[in-house]
Amino acid sequence: MTKPQNITEFYEVTEKYYGQLHRVLVSKQRDYGPGNIANAPGGPLNGLRVRIYDKVSRINNLTENDAKPENESLKDSFLDLANYAIIALLVLDNKWPDPKEWNGIS
């Protein structure tokens, strides 16, 4: 599809991005579990602030210096940034899993 030309096409395009965000978030949750956020020094929101700061710094470096990333694409960095915002909402709504109760299996 080319660029969306109406709200229906915009909806369809953005829905695909949300699906990708969700798949990445769940996949990384499988790899990391909830402890890396819940047990961050200074608390989960502080840990997220540090991660977000690092991600924005990386994006700035890549775009300002026209650098070619070796490991993580610019798109990957923005996906992570969006997911950090979602994790922050989960933390604020007291929905982030407790690592003591997490078994990681469904």
C-alpha positions as CSV (number, residue, x, y, z in Angstrom):
1,M,0.0,0.0,0.0
2,T,1.2,3.5,-0.7
3,K,0.7,6.3,1.8
4,P,-2.7,6.3,3.4
5,Q,-5.1,8.6,1.6
6,N,-8.0,8.4,4.1
7,I,-8.8,7.5,7.7
8,T,-9.6,3.9,6.9
9,E,-6.3,3.4,5.2
10,F,-4.5,5.2,8.0
11,Y,-6.2,2.9,10.5
12,E,-5.1,-0.2,8.6
13,V,-1.5,1.0,8.4
14,T,-1.2,2.0,12.0
15,E,-2.9,-1.2,13.2
16,K,0.0,-3.2,11.6
17,Y,2.5,-1.1,13.7
18,Y,0.6,-1.7,16.9
19,G,0.6,-5.4,16.1
20,Q,4.4,-5.3,15.6
21,L,4.8,-3.4,18.8
22,H,2.8,-6.0,20.7
23,R,4.7,-8.9,19.2
24,V,8.1,-7.3,20.1
25,L,6.9,-6.4,23.6
26,V,5.7,-9.9,24.4
27,S,8.8,-11.5,22.8
28,K,11.1,-9.3,24.9
29,Q,9.0,-10.0,28.0
30,R,9.7,-13.7,27.4
31,D,13.4,-13.0,27.2
32,Y,13.8,-10.6,30.1
33,G,10.8,-11.2,32.4
34,P,9.4,-8.5,34.7
35,G,12.4,-8.2,37.1
36,N,14.5,-5.9,34.9
37,I,11.9,-3.2,35.1
38,A,10.4,-4.0,38.6
39,N,13.8,-4.1,40.3
40,A,15.5,-1.2,38.5
41,P,17.6,1.0,40.8
42,G,15.4,3.9,41.9
43,G,12.3,2.0,41.0
44,P,10.6,1.0,37.8
45,L,9.8,4.5,36.5
46,N,13.4,5.6,37.1
47,G,14.6,2.5,35.2
48,L,12.3,3.3,32.3
49,R,13.5,7.0,32.3
50,V,17.1,5.8,32.0
51,R,16.2,3.3,29.2
52,I,14.2,6.0,27.4
53,Y,17.0,8.5,27.7
54,D,19.5,6.0,26.4
55,K,17.2,5.2,23.4
56,V,16.7,8.8,22.6
57,S,20.4,9.4,22.8
58,R,21.0,6.5,20.4
59,I,18.4,7.9,18.0
60,N,19.9,11.3,18.2
61,N,23.4,10.0,17.5
62,L,22.2,7.9,14.5
63,T,20.3,10.7,12.9
64,E,22.6,13.6,13.7
65,N,25.7,11.8,12.5
66,D,24.1,9.9,9.7
67,A,25.6,6.8,11.4
68,K,24.9,3.3,10.1
69,P,24.0,1.0,13.1
70,E,25.7,-2.3,13.3
71,N,23.2,-4.1,15.6
72,E,20.0,-2.3,16.1
73,S,18.2,-0.3,13.3
74,L,16.7,3.1,13.8
75,K,13.3,1.5,13.4
76,D,14.2,-1.0,16.2
77,S,15.1,1.9,18.4
78,F,11.8,3.6,17.8
79,L,9.9,0.3,18.5
80,D,11.7,0.0,21.8
81,L,10.9,3.6,22.7
82,A,7.2,3.1,22.0
83,N,7.2,-0.1,24.1
84,Y,8.9,1.6,27.0
85,A,6.0,4.1,27.0
86,I,3.6,1.2,27.1
87,I,5.5,-0.4,29.9
88,A,5.4,2.9,31.8
89,L,1.6,2.9,31.4
90,L,1.5,-0.6,32.8
91,V,3.6,0.4,35.8
92,L,1.5,3.5,36.4
93,D,-1.7,1.5,36.3
94,N,-0.2,-1.2,38.6
95,K,-0.4,-3.8,35.8
96,W,3.3,-4.6,35.5
97,P,3.9,-8.2,36.7
98,D,5.4,-8.9,40.0
99,P,8.6,-10.9,39.5
100,K,8.0,-12.9,42.6
101,E,4.7,-14.2,41.1
102,W,5.9,-14.5,37.5
103,N,6.3,-18.0,36.0
104,G,6.6,-16.9,32.4
105,I,4.6,-19.8,31.2
106,S,1.0,-19.7,30.0
